[in-house]
Amino acid sequence: MGSPPRSTTAPADYNPGQENTDANLISAEGLHADDLSRTNSDAEGDACDPDDDNDGMPDADELSPPGGCPASSPTALDTDGDRVTDGAECTLGTDPTSAGSKPTAAACASYLGVSVIADTDGDGLRDYIEFCGYGSDPANADSDTDPGADGCEAISLNNDLKVNSGDQLLLLQEYLRAPPPAKLANYDLNKDGPINSGDQLLMLQFFGKCP
């Protein structure tokens, strides 16, 4: 899955709020403000960006999707919160507005023509997780060409792109925290639904490997 289409509109387009939905900023009920976990962020403001959430579907297609896919939010990477991006769901024929309808890991990998353990770009994230969970490019270790590789951006939770005991503590605190509010989606590192030992194991694999 390649990079989303870039805008041809002018920088002077009216955008008084300077909204940039797919910037490297995640804010959730004040629990954690900025953790650089957007593996496919961009610097374009929403007024100039044809794909505000970088889910691989242009905003116009989300509002009026082709092929019978239900309309989804153009400003939410994952409208129904099931840990699969809207673009991947529409591509694979599931409903991006229903958490009860989502593709399996095998289906995500099969679409890419790889096994469920493949990591083509060697960034530490399996191809199917990149495609279905993050919307990043499984053939490019740094999908958004910023200072951090995709794996380091996804796994580092404290805004420093390193993976160490500080991130481990944040993950543990979120694992132990009782909702509400709901568990933070960006702490579900392997995008399988819950925050559990699988995420802890994935984080451990990154220890000392990120700058």
KOLZA-642533 format. One record per residue (C-alpha): residue number from 1; residue in one letter; chain; x, y, z. Coordinates in nm, 4 decimals. Last residue first. Layout:
# residues N
<guro><num>NUM</num><residu>a</residu><chaine>A</chaine><px>X</px><py>Y</py><pz>Z</pz></guro>
...
# end
This chain:
# residues 211
<guro><num>211</num><residu>p</residu><chaine>A</chaine><px>1.7602</px><py>0.5729</py><pz>1.8033</pz></guro>
<guro><num>210</num><residu>c</residu><chaine>A</chaine><px>1.5509</px><py>0.2531</py><pz>1.7936</pz></guro>
<guro><num>209</num><residu>k</residu><chaine>A</chaine><px>1.6933</px><py>-0.0961</py><pz>1.8351</pz></guro>
<guro><num>208</num><residu>g</residu><chaine>A</chaine><px>1.7652</px><py>-0.0864</py><pz>2.2085</pz></guro>
<guro><num>207</num><residu>f</residu><chaine>A</chaine><px>1.4367</px><py>-0.2542</py><pz>2.2981</pz></guro>
<guro><num>206</num><residu>f</residu><chaine>A</chaine><px>1.2337</px><py>-0.3205</py><pz>1.9813</pz></guro>
<guro><num>205</num><residu>q</residu><chaine>A</chaine><px>1.1659</px><py>-0.6908</py><pz>2.0423</pz></guro>
<guro><num>204</num><residu>l</residu><chaine>A</chaine><px>1.0517</px><py>-0.6037</py><pz>2.3945</pz></guro>
<guro><num>203</num><residu>m</residu><chaine>A</chaine><px>0.7789</px><py>-0.3828</py><pz>2.2489</pz></guro>
<guro><num>202</num><residu>l</residu><chaine>A</chaine><px>0.6430</px><py>-0.6760</py><pz>2.0497</pz></guro>
<guro><num>201</num><residu>l</residu><chaine>A</chaine><px>0.6451</px><py>-0.8936</py><pz>2.3622</pz></guro>
<guro><num>200</num><residu>q</residu><chaine>A</chaine><px>0.4592</px><py>-0.6301</py><pz>2.5649</pz></guro>
<guro><num>199</num><residu>d</residu><chaine>A</chaine><px>0.2018</px><py>-0.5953</py><pz>2.2874</pz></guro>
<guro><num>198</num><residu>g</residu><chaine>A</chaine><px>0.1413</px><py>-0.9703</py><pz>2.2886</pz></guro>
<guro><num>197</num><residu>s</residu><chaine>A</chaine><px>0.1289</px><py>-0.9616</py><pz>2.6678</pz></guro>
<guro><num>196</num><residu>n</residu><chaine>A</chaine><px>-0.1891</px><py>-0.7553</py><pz>2.6579</pz></guro>
<guro><num>195</num><residu>i</residu><chaine>A</chaine><px>-0.3700</px><py>-0.4540</py><pz>2.5191</pz></guro>
<guro><num>194</num><residu>p</residu><chaine>A</chaine><px>-0.6767</px><py>-0.5986</py><pz>2.3497</pz></guro>
<guro><num>193</num><residu>g</residu><chaine>A</chaine><px>-0.7788</px><py>-0.5756</py><pz>1.9821</pz></guro>
<guro><num>192</num><residu>d</residu><chaine>A</chaine><px>-0.5190</px><py>-0.7436</py><pz>1.7577</pz></guro>
<guro><num>191</num><residu>k</residu><chaine>A</chaine><px>-0.3521</px><py>-0.4215</py><pz>1.6464</pz></guro>
<guro><num>190</num><residu>n</residu><chaine>A</chaine><px>0.0029</px><py>-0.5341</py><pz>1.7291</pz></guro>
<guro><num>189</num><residu>l</residu><chaine>A</chaine><px>0.0808</px><py>-0.2194</py><pz>1.9256</pz></guro>
<guro><num>188</num><residu>d</residu><chaine>A</chaine><px>-0.2520</px><py>-0.1835</py><pz>2.1028</pz></guro>
<guro><num>187</num><residu>y</residu><chaine>A</chaine><px>-0.1207</px><py>0.1258</py><pz>2.2811</pz></guro>
<guro><num>186</num><residu>n</residu><chaine>A</chaine><px>-0.2283</px><py>0.3385</py><pz>1.9816</pz></guro>
<guro><num>185</num><residu>a</residu><chaine>A</chaine><px>-0.5895</px><py>0.2316</py><pz>2.0354</pz></guro>
<guro><num>184</num><residu>l</residu><chaine>A</chaine><px>-0.6112</px><py>0.3886</py><pz>2.3796</pz></guro>
<guro><num>183</num><residu>k</residu><chaine>A</chaine><px>-0.8270</px><py>0.1794</py><pz>2.6117</pz></guro>
<guro><num>182</num><residu>a</residu><chaine>A</chaine><px>-1.1757</px><py>0.3194</py><pz>2.6457</pz></guro>
<guro><num>181</num><residu>p</residu><chaine>A</chaine><px>-1.2410</px><py>0.6056</py><pz>2.8829</pz></guro>
<guro><num>180</num><residu>p</residu><chaine>A</chaine><px>-1.3650</px><py>0.4465</py><pz>3.0948</pz></guro>
<guro><num>179</num><residu>p</residu><chaine>A</chaine><px>-1.2017</px><py>0.2064</py><pz>3.1475</pz></guro>
<guro><num>178</num><residu>a</residu><chaine>A</chaine><px>-0.9705</px><py>0.0424</py><pz>3.4051</pz></guro>
<guro><num>177</num><residu>r</residu><chaine>A</chaine><px>-0.6009</px><py>0.1175</py><pz>3.3767</pz></guro>
<guro><num>176</num><residu>l</residu><chaine>A</chaine><px>-0.3770</px><py>-0.1883</py><pz>3.4172</pz></guro>
<guro><num>175</num><residu>y</residu><chaine>A</chaine><px>-0.2815</px><py>-0.2245</py><pz>3.0488</pz></guro>
<guro><num>174</num><residu>e</residu><chaine>A</chaine><px>-0.2496</px><py>0.1530</py><pz>3.0165</pz></guro>
<guro><num>173</num><residu>q</residu><chaine>A</chaine><px>-0.0100</px><py>0.1660</py><pz>3.3102</pz></guro>
<guro><num>172</num><residu>l</residu><chaine>A</chaine><px>0.1869</px><py>-0.1297</py><pz>3.1715</pz></guro>
<guro><num>171</num><residu>l</residu><chaine>A</chaine><px>0.2224</px><py>0.0346</py><pz>2.8312</pz></guro>
<guro><num>170</num><residu>l</residu><chaine>A</chaine><px>0.3421</px><py>0.3586</py><pz>2.9883</pz></guro>
<guro><num>169</num><residu>l</residu><chaine>A</chaine><px>0.5929</px><py>0.1675</py><pz>3.2014</pz></guro>
<guro><num>168</num><residu>q</residu><chaine>A</chaine><px>0.7293</px><py>-0.0206</py><pz>2.9003</pz></guro>
<guro><num>167</num><residu>d</residu><chaine>A</chaine><px>0.7648</px><py>0.3052</py><pz>2.7119</pz></guro>
<guro><num>166</num><residu>g</residu><chaine>A</chaine><px>0.9796</px><py>0.4482</py><pz>2.9914</pz></guro>
<guro><num>165</num><residu>s</residu><chaine>A</chaine><px>1.1695</px><py>0.1191</py><pz>3.0175</pz></guro>
<guro><num>164</num><residu>n</residu><chaine>A</chaine><px>1.3026</px><py>0.1589</py><pz>2.6641</pz></guro>
<guro><num>163</num><residu>v</residu><chaine>A</chaine><px>1.2038</px><py>0.2110</py><pz>2.3019</pz></guro>
<guro><num>162</num><residu>k</residu><chaine>A</chaine><px>1.3495</px><py>0.5283</py><pz>2.1579</pz></guro>
<guro><num>161</num><residu>l</residu><chaine>A</chaine><px>1.1462</px><py>0.7456</py><pz>1.9204</pz></guro>
<guro><num>160</num><residu>d</residu><chaine>A</chaine><px>1.1409</px><py>1.0202</py><pz>2.1893</pz></guro>
<guro><num>159</num><residu>n</residu><chaine>A</chaine><px>0.7646</px><py>1.0890</py><pz>2.2041</pz></guro>
<guro><num>158</num><residu>n</residu><chaine>A</chaine><px>0.6774</px><py>0.8655</py><pz>2.4994</pz></guro>
<guro><num>157</num><residu>l</residu><chaine>A</chaine><px>0.5020</px><py>0.5724</py><pz>2.3315</pz></guro>
<guro><num>156</num><residu>s</residu><chaine>A</chaine><px>0.7770</px><py>0.4320</py><pz>2.1116</pz></guro>
<guro><num>155</num><residu>i</residu><chaine>A</chaine><px>0.6284</px><py>0.1228</py><pz>1.9433</pz></guro>
<guro><num>154</num><residu>a</residu><chaine>A</chaine><px>0.4575</px><py>0.2744</py><pz>1.6397</pz></guro>
<guro><num>153</num><residu>e</residu><chaine>A</chaine><px>0.7196</px><py>0.5356</py><pz>1.5609</pz></guro>
<guro><num>152</num><residu>c</residu><chaine>A</chaine><px>1.0029</px><py>0.2858</py><pz>1.6086</pz></guro>
<guro><num>151</num><residu>g</residu><chaine>A</chaine><px>0.8371</px><py>0.0336</py><pz>1.3780</pz></guro>
<guro><num>150</num><residu>d</residu><chaine>A</chaine><px>0.7661</px><py>0.2886</py><pz>1.1065</pz></guro>
<guro><num>149</num><residu>a</residu><chaine>A</chaine><px>1.1191</px><py>0.4300</py><pz>1.1012</pz></guro>
<guro><num>148</num><residu>g</residu><chaine>A</chaine><px>1.1525</px><py>0.7749</py><pz>1.2568</pz></guro>
<guro><num>147</num><residu>p</residu><chaine>A</chaine><px>1.2985</px><py>1.1000</py><pz>1.1243</pz></guro>
<guro><num>146</num><residu>d</residu><chaine>A</chaine><px>1.0165</px><py>1.1610</py><pz>0.8712</pz></guro>
<guro><num>145</num><residu>t</residu><chaine>A</chaine><px>0.9829</px><py>0.9894</py><pz>0.5353</pz></guro>
<guro><num>144</num><residu>d</residu><chaine>A</chaine><px>0.6124</px><py>0.9031</py><pz>0.5852</pz></guro>
<guro><num>143</num><residu>s</residu><chaine>A</chaine><px>0.6430</px><py>0.5328</py><pz>0.5091</pz></guro>
<guro><num>142</num><residu>d</residu><chaine>A</chaine><px>0.9783</px><py>0.4831</py><pz>0.6792</pz></guro>
<guro><num>141</num><residu>a</residu><chaine>A</chaine><px>1.0635</px><py>0.1128</py><pz>0.6461</pz></guro>
<guro><num>140</num><residu>n</residu><chaine>A</chaine><px>0.9019</px><py>0.1011</py><pz>0.3011</pz></guro>
<guro><num>139</num><residu>a</residu><chaine>A</chaine><px>0.7644</px><py>-0.2245</py><pz>0.1564</pz></guro>
<guro><num>138</num><residu>p</residu><chaine>A</chaine><px>0.5003</px><py>-0.2706</py><pz>0.4268</pz></guro>
<guro><num>137</num><residu>d</residu><chaine>A</chaine><px>0.3691</px><py>0.0808</py><pz>0.3525</pz></guro>
<guro><num>136</num><residu>s</residu><chaine>A</chaine><px>0.1742</px><py>0.2247</py><pz>0.6442</pz></guro>
<guro><num>135</num><residu>g</residu><chaine>A</chaine><px>-0.2007</px><py>0.2043</py><pz>0.6995</pz></guro>
<guro><num>134</num><residu>y</residu><chaine>A</chaine><px>-0.1383</px><py>0.1213</py><pz>1.0641</pz></guro>
<guro><num>133</num><residu>g</residu><chaine>A</chaine><px>-0.3477</px><py>-0.1858</py><pz>1.1355</pz></guro>
<guro><num>132</num><residu>c</residu><chaine>A</chaine><px>-0.4383</px><py>-0.3414</py><pz>0.8001</pz></guro>
<guro><num>131</num><residu>f</residu><chaine>A</chaine><px>-0.1321</px><py>-0.2743</py><pz>0.5870</pz></guro>
<guro><num>130</num><residu>e</residu><chaine>A</chaine><px>0.1280</px><py>-0.2379</py><pz>0.8606</pz></guro>
<guro><num>129</num><residu>i</residu><chaine>A</chaine><px>-0.0103</px><py>-0.5296</py><pz>1.0617</pz></guro>
<guro><num>128</num><residu>y</residu><chaine>A</chaine><px>-0.0171</px><py>-0.7495</py><pz>0.7500</pz></guro>
<guro><num>127</num><residu>d</residu><chaine>A</chaine><px>0.3438</px><py>-0.6656</py><pz>0.6702</pz></guro>
<guro><num>126</num><residu>r</residu><chaine>A</chaine><px>0.4762</px><py>-0.7522</py><pz>1.0161</pz></guro>
<guro><num>125</num><residu>l</residu><chaine>A</chaine><px>0.6254</px><py>-0.4614</py><pz>1.2036</pz></guro>
<guro><num>124</num><residu>g</residu><chaine>A</chaine><px>0.9953</px><py>-0.4812</py><pz>1.2934</pz></guro>
<guro><num>123</num><residu>d</residu><chaine>A</chaine><px>1.1109</px><py>-0.2364</py><pz>1.0258</pz></guro>
<guro><num>122</num><residu>g</residu><chaine>A</chaine><px>1.2555</px><py>-0.5111</py><pz>0.8051</pz></guro>
<guro><num>121</num><residu>d</residu><chaine>A</chaine><px>1.0932</px><py>-0.3832</py><pz>0.4863</pz></guro>
<guro><num>120</num><residu>t</residu><chaine>A</chaine><px>0.9350</px><py>-0.7154</py><pz>0.3910</pz></guro>
<guro><num>119</num><residu>d</residu><chaine>A</chaine><px>0.8269</px><py>-0.8233</py><pz>0.7389</pz></guro>
<guro><num>118</num><residu>a</residu><chaine>A</chaine><px>0.6509</px><py>-1.1543</py><pz>0.6726</pz></guro>
<guro><num>117</num><residu>i</residu><chaine>A</chaine><px>0.5085</px><py>-1.3515</py><pz>0.9667</pz></guro>
<guro><num>116</num><residu>v</residu><chaine>A</chaine><px>0.1497</px><py>-1.3635</py><pz>0.8390</pz></guro>
<guro><num>115</num><residu>s</residu><chaine>A</chaine><px>0.2727</px><py>-1.4952</py><pz>0.5038</pz></guro>
<guro><num>114</num><residu>v</residu><chaine>A</chaine><px>0.2808</px><py>-1.2750</py><pz>0.1950</pz></guro>
<guro><num>113</num><residu>g</residu><chaine>A</chaine><px>0.0671</px><py>-1.2063</py><pz>-0.1131</pz></guro>
<guro><num>112</num><residu>l</residu><chaine>A</chaine><px>-0.0420</px><py>-0.8648</py><pz>0.0102</pz></guro>
<guro><num>111</num><residu>y</residu><chaine>A</chaine><px>-0.4095</px><py>-0.9658</py><pz>-0.0013</pz></guro>
<guro><num>110</num><residu>s</residu><chaine>A</chaine><px>-0.3159</px><py>-1.2922</py><pz>0.1684</pz></guro>
<guro><num>109</num><residu>a</residu><chaine>A</chaine><px>-0.1529</px><py>-1.1061</py><pz>0.4579</pz></guro>
<guro><num>108</num><residu>c</residu><chaine>A</chaine><px>-0.4666</px><py>-0.9046</py><pz>0.5331</pz></guro>
<guro><num>107</num><residu>a</residu><chaine>A</chaine><px>-0.6862</px><py>-1.2128</py><pz>0.4915</pz></guro>
<guro><num>106</num><residu>a</residu><chaine>A</chaine><px>-0.4644</px><py>-1.4158</py><pz>0.7255</pz></guro>
<guro><num>105</num><residu>a</residu><chaine>A</chaine><px>-0.4757</px><py>-1.1413</py><pz>0.9880</pz></guro>
<guro><num>104</num><residu>t</residu><chaine>A</chaine><px>-0.8539</px><py>-1.1607</py><pz>0.9705</pz></guro>
<guro><num>103</num><residu>p</residu><chaine>A</chaine><px>-1.0679</px><py>-0.8937</py><pz>0.8101</pz></guro>
<guro><num>102</num><residu>k</residu><chaine>A</chaine><px>-1.3174</px><py>-0.6943</py><pz>1.0179</pz></guro>
<guro><num>101</num><residu>s</residu><chaine>A</chaine><px>-1.6928</px><py>-0.6830</py><pz>1.0725</pz></guro>
<guro><num>100</num><residu>g</residu><chaine>A</chaine><px>-1.8076</px><py>-0.6715</py><pz>1.4336</pz></guro>
<guro><num>99</num><residu>a</residu><chaine>A</chaine><px>-1.6495</px><py>-0.3316</py><pz>1.4820</pz></guro>
<guro><num>98</num><residu>s</residu><chaine>A</chaine><px>-1.8945</px><py>-0.1962</py><pz>1.2245</pz></guro>
<guro><num>97</num><residu>t</residu><chaine>A</chaine><px>-1.8322</px><py>0.1284</py><pz>1.0337</pz></guro>
<guro><num>96</num><residu>p</residu><chaine>A</chaine><px>-1.5382</px><py>0.0069</py><pz>0.8248</pz></guro>
<guro><num>95</num><residu>d</residu><chaine>A</chaine><px>-1.7495</px><py>-0.2863</py><pz>0.6961</pz></guro>
<guro><num>94</num><residu>t</residu><chaine>A</chaine><px>-1.5510</px><py>-0.5692</py><pz>0.5378</pz></guro>
<guro><num>93</num><residu>g</residu><chaine>A</chaine><px>-1.4706</px><py>-0.6197</py><pz>0.1697</pz></guro>
<guro><num>92</num><residu>l</residu><chaine>A</chaine><px>-1.0910</px><py>-0.6415</py><pz>0.1734</pz></guro>
<guro><num>91</num><residu>t</residu><chaine>A</chaine><px>-1.0284</px><py>-0.3054</py><pz>0.0079</pz></guro>
<guro><num>90</num><residu>c</residu><chaine>A</chaine><px>-1.3032</px><py>-0.1396</py><pz>0.2096</pz></guro>
<guro><num>89</num><residu>e</residu><chaine>A</chaine><px>-1.1546</px><py>-0.2740</py><pz>0.5312</pz></guro>
<guro><num>88</num><residu>a</residu><chaine>A</chaine><px>-0.8003</px><py>-0.1798</py><pz>0.4335</pz></guro>
<guro><num>87</num><residu>g</residu><chaine>A</chaine><px>-0.9029</px><py>0.1785</py><pz>0.3601</pz></guro>
<guro><num>86</num><residu>d</residu><chaine>A</chaine><px>-1.0997</px><py>0.2095</py><pz>0.6837</pz></guro>
<guro><num>85</num><residu>t</residu><chaine>A</chaine><px>-0.8002</px><py>0.1029</py><pz>0.8883</pz></guro>
<guro><num>84</num><residu>v</residu><chaine>A</chaine><px>-0.8243</px><py>-0.2077</py><pz>1.1058</pz></guro>
<guro><num>83</num><residu>r</residu><chaine>A</chaine><px>-0.7958</px><py>-0.1739</py><pz>1.4875</pz></guro>
<guro><num>82</num><residu>d</residu><chaine>A</chaine><px>-1.1713</px><py>-0.2325</py><pz>1.5442</pz></guro>
<guro><num>81</num><residu>g</residu><chaine>A</chaine><px>-1.2310</px><py>0.1316</py><pz>1.6349</pz></guro>
<guro><num>80</num><residu>d</residu><chaine>A</chaine><px>-1.5286</px><py>0.1769</py><pz>1.4014</pz></guro>
<guro><num>79</num><residu>t</residu><chaine>A</chaine><px>-1.3909</px><py>0.4734</py><pz>1.2053</pz></guro>
<guro><num>78</num><residu>d</residu><chaine>A</chaine><px>-1.0291</px><py>0.3585</py><pz>1.1880</pz></guro>
<guro><num>77</num><residu>l</residu><chaine>A</chaine><px>-0.8079</px><py>0.6281</py><pz>1.0344</pz></guro>
<guro><num>76</num><residu>a</residu><chaine>A</chaine><px>-1.0639</px><py>0.8856</py><pz>1.1391</pz></guro>
<guro><num>75</num><residu>t</residu><chaine>A</chaine><px>-1.0931</px><py>1.2224</py><pz>0.9581</pz></guro>
<guro><num>74</num><residu>p</residu><chaine>A</chaine><px>-1.2661</px><py>1.1049</py><pz>0.6398</pz></guro>
<guro><num>73</num><residu>s</residu><chaine>A</chaine><px>-1.5231</px><py>0.9156</py><pz>0.8521</pz></guro>
<guro><num>72</num><residu>s</residu><chaine>A</chaine><px>-1.6815</px><py>0.6185</py><pz>0.6789</pz></guro>
<guro><num>71</num><residu>a</residu><chaine>A</chaine><px>-1.9422</px><py>0.5587</py><pz>0.4093</pz></guro>
<guro><num>70</num><residu>p</residu><chaine>A</chaine><px>-2.0272</px><py>0.1909</py><pz>0.3662</pz></guro>
<guro><num>69</num><residu>c</residu><chaine>A</chaine><px>-1.8431</px><py>0.0074</py><pz>0.0848</pz></guro>
<guro><num>68</num><residu>g</residu><chaine>A</chaine><px>-2.0748</px><py>-0.0428</py><pz>-0.2130</pz></guro>
<guro><num>67</num><residu>g</residu><chaine>A</chaine><px>-1.8080</px><py>-0.0480</py><pz>-0.4813</pz></guro>
<guro><num>66</num><residu>p</residu><chaine>A</chaine><px>-1.7236</px><py>0.3204</py><pz>-0.4665</pz></guro>
<guro><num>65</num><residu>p</residu><chaine>A</chaine><px>-1.7444</px><py>0.5210</py><pz>-0.1457</pz></guro>
<guro><num>64</num><residu>s</residu><chaine>A</chaine><px>-1.9405</px><py>0.8425</py><pz>-0.1047</pz></guro>
<guro><num>63</num><residu>l</residu><chaine>A</chaine><px>-1.8084</px><py>1.0128</py><pz>0.2083</pz></guro>
<guro><num>62</num><residu>e</residu><chaine>A</chaine><px>-1.5042</px><py>0.7862</py><pz>0.2228</pz></guro>
<guro><num>61</num><residu>d</residu><chaine>A</chaine><px>-1.4487</px><py>0.8213</py><pz>-0.1496</pz></guro>
<guro><num>60</num><residu>a</residu><chaine>A</chaine><px>-1.4476</px><py>1.2020</py><pz>-0.1244</pz></guro>
<guro><num>59</num><residu>d</residu><chaine>A</chaine><px>-1.1952</px><py>1.1885</py><pz>0.1596</pz></guro>
<guro><num>58</num><residu>p</residu><chaine>A</chaine><px>-0.9535</px><py>0.9871</py><pz>-0.0528</pz></guro>
<guro><num>57</num><residu>m</residu><chaine>A</chaine><px>-0.9056</px><py>0.6323</py><pz>0.0786</pz></guro>
<guro><num>56</num><residu>g</residu><chaine>A</chaine><px>-0.5588</px><py>0.5115</py><pz>0.1792</pz></guro>
<guro><num>55</num><residu>d</residu><chaine>A</chaine><px>-0.6173</px><py>0.5592</py><pz>0.5512</pz></guro>
<guro><num>54</num><residu>n</residu><chaine>A</chaine><px>-0.4166</px><py>0.8804</py><pz>0.5542</pz></guro>
<guro><num>53</num><residu>d</residu><chaine>A</chaine><px>-0.6672</px><py>1.0556</py><pz>0.7845</pz></guro>
<guro><num>52</num><residu>d</residu><chaine>A</chaine><px>-0.7151</px><py>1.3740</py><pz>0.5817</pz></guro>
<guro><num>51</num><residu>d</residu><chaine>A</chaine><px>-0.6866</px><py>1.2068</py><pz>0.2408</pz></guro>
<guro><num>50</num><residu>p</residu><chaine>A</chaine><px>-0.7139</px><py>1.4852</py><pz>-0.0199</pz></guro>
<guro><num>49</num><residu>d</residu><chaine>A</chaine><px>-0.4975</px><py>1.7153</py><pz>0.1958</pz></guro>
<guro><num>48</num><residu>c</residu><chaine>A</chaine><px>-0.4938</px><py>2.0894</py><pz>0.1288</pz></guro>
<guro><num>47</num><residu>a</residu><chaine>A</chaine><px>-0.7763</px><py>2.1966</py><pz>0.3617</pz></guro>
<guro><num>46</num><residu>d</residu><chaine>A</chaine><px>-0.6779</px><py>1.9196</py><pz>0.6031</pz></guro>
<guro><num>45</num><residu>g</residu><chaine>A</chaine><px>-0.3352</px><py>2.0697</py><pz>0.6596</pz></guro>
<guro><num>44</num><residu>e</residu><chaine>A</chaine><px>-0.0453</px><py>1.8937</py><pz>0.4909</pz></guro>
<guro><num>43</num><residu>a</residu><chaine>A</chaine><px>0.2453</px><py>1.7877</py><pz>0.7113</pz></guro>
<guro><num>42</num><residu>d</residu><chaine>A</chaine><px>0.2022</px><py>1.4135</py><pz>0.6705</pz></guro>
<guro><num>41</num><residu>s</residu><chaine>A</chaine><px>0.1638</px><py>1.1128</py><pz>0.8971</pz></guro>
<guro><num>40</num><residu>n</residu><chaine>A</chaine><px>0.1968</px><py>0.7484</py><pz>0.7914</pz></guro>
<guro><num>39</num><residu>t</residu><chaine>A</chaine><px>0.3565</px><py>0.5834</py><pz>1.0934</pz></guro>
<guro><num>38</num><residu>r</residu><chaine>A</chaine><px>0.1461</px><py>0.7998</py><pz>1.3200</pz></guro>
<guro><num>37</num><residu>s</residu><chaine>A</chaine><px>0.2738</px><py>0.6892</py><pz>1.6601</pz></guro>
<guro><num>36</num><residu>l</residu><chaine>A</chaine><px>0.4557</px><py>1.0141</py><pz>1.7311</pz></guro>
<guro><num>35</num><residu>d</residu><chaine>A</chaine><px>0.3424</px><py>1.0043</py><pz>2.0958</pz></guro>
<guro><num>34</num><residu>d</residu><chaine>A</chaine><px>0.1742</px><py>1.3388</py><pz>2.1511</pz></guro>
<guro><num>33</num><residu>a</residu><chaine>A</chaine><px>-0.1000</px><py>1.4068</py><pz>2.4035</pz></guro>
<guro><num>32</num><residu>h</residu><chaine>A</chaine><px>-0.1412</px><py>1.1129</py><pz>2.6351</pz></guro>
<guro><num>31</num><residu>l</residu><chaine>A</chaine><px>-0.4243</px><py>1.0868</py><pz>2.8852</pz></guro>
<guro><num>30</num><residu>g</residu><chaine>A</chaine><px>-0.5876</px><py>1.4175</py><pz>2.7964</pz></guro>
<guro><num>29</num><residu>e</residu><chaine>A</chaine><px>-0.9078</px><py>1.2468</py><pz>2.6829</pz></guro>
<guro><num>28</num><residu>a</residu><chaine>A</chaine><px>-0.7254</px><py>1.1095</py><pz>2.3813</pz></guro>
<guro><num>27</num><residu>s</residu><chaine>A</chaine><px>-0.4889</px><py>1.3285</py><pz>2.1816</pz></guro>
<guro><num>26</num><residu>i</residu><chaine>A</chaine><px>-0.2728</px><py>1.1814</py><pz>1.9099</pz></guro>
<guro><num>25</num><residu>l</residu><chaine>A</chaine><px>-0.0406</px><py>1.4073</py><pz>1.7159</pz></guro>
<guro><num>24</num><residu>n</residu><chaine>A</chaine><px>0.1948</px><py>1.3055</py><pz>1.4372</pz></guro>
<guro><num>23</num><residu>a</residu><chaine>A</chaine><px>-0.0171</px><py>1.4868</py><pz>1.1782</pz></guro>
<guro><num>22</num><residu>d</residu><chaine>A</chaine><px>-0.2981</px><py>1.2965</py><pz>1.0091</pz></guro>
<guro><num>21</num><residu>t</residu><chaine>A</chaine><px>-0.5843</px><py>1.5228</py><pz>1.1162</pz></guro>
<guro><num>20</num><residu>n</residu><chaine>A</chaine><px>-0.4123</px><py>1.8483</py><pz>1.0284</pz></guro>
<guro><num>19</num><residu>e</residu><chaine>A</chaine><px>-0.6431</px><py>2.1331</py><pz>1.1249</pz></guro>
<guro><num>18</num><residu>q</residu><chaine>A</chaine><px>-0.5010</px><py>2.4828</py><pz>1.0869</pz></guro>
<guro><num>17</num><residu>g</residu><chaine>A</chaine><px>-0.8170</px><py>2.6246</py><pz>1.2448</pz></guro>
<guro><num>16</num><residu>p</residu><chaine>A</chaine><px>-0.8447</px><py>2.9001</py><pz>0.9856</pz></guro>
<guro><num>15</num><residu>n</residu><chaine>A</chaine><px>-0.8050</px><py>2.6651</py><pz>0.6875</pz></guro>
<guro><num>14</num><residu>y</residu><chaine>A</chaine><px>-0.8821</px><py>2.8649</py><pz>0.3728</pz></guro>
<guro><num>13</num><residu>d</residu><chaine>A</chaine><px>-0.6509</px><py>2.7522</py><pz>0.0934</pz></guro>
<guro><num>12</num><residu>a</residu><chaine>A</chaine><px>-0.3326</px><py>2.9640</py><pz>0.0848</pz></guro>
<guro><num>11</num><residu>p</residu><chaine>A</chaine><px>-0.1064</px><py>2.6595</py><pz>0.0626</pz></guro>
<guro><num>10</num><residu>a</residu><chaine>A</chaine><px>-0.2535</px><py>2.5971</py><pz>-0.2844</pz></guro>
<guro><num>9</num><residu>t</residu><chaine>A</chaine><px>-0.4280</px><py>2.2790</py><pz>-0.3889</pz></guro>
<guro><num>8</num><residu>t</residu><chaine>A</chaine><px>-0.2523</px><py>1.9993</py><pz>-0.5738</pz></guro>
<guro><num>7</num><residu>s</residu><chaine>A</chaine><px>-0.2776</px><py>1.7603</py><pz>-0.2833</pz></guro>
<guro><num>6</num><residu>r</residu><chaine>A</chaine><px>-0.0851</px><py>1.4392</py><pz>-0.2454</pz></guro>
<guro><num>5</num><residu>p</residu><chaine>A</chaine><px>-0.2316</px><py>1.0967</py><pz>-0.3019</pz></guro>
<guro><num>4</num><residu>p</residu><chaine>A</chaine><px>-0.1762</px><py>0.8468</py><pz>-0.0210</pz></guro>
<guro><num>3</num><residu>s</residu><chaine>A</chaine><px>0.1593</px><py>0.6681</py><pz>0.0013</pz></guro>
<guro><num>2</num><residu>g</residu><chaine>A</chaine><px>0.1714</px><py>0.3133</py><pz>-0.1215</pz></guro>
<guro><num>1</num><residu>m</residu><chaine>A</chaine><px>0.0000</px><py>0.0000</py><pz>0.0000</pz></guro>
# end
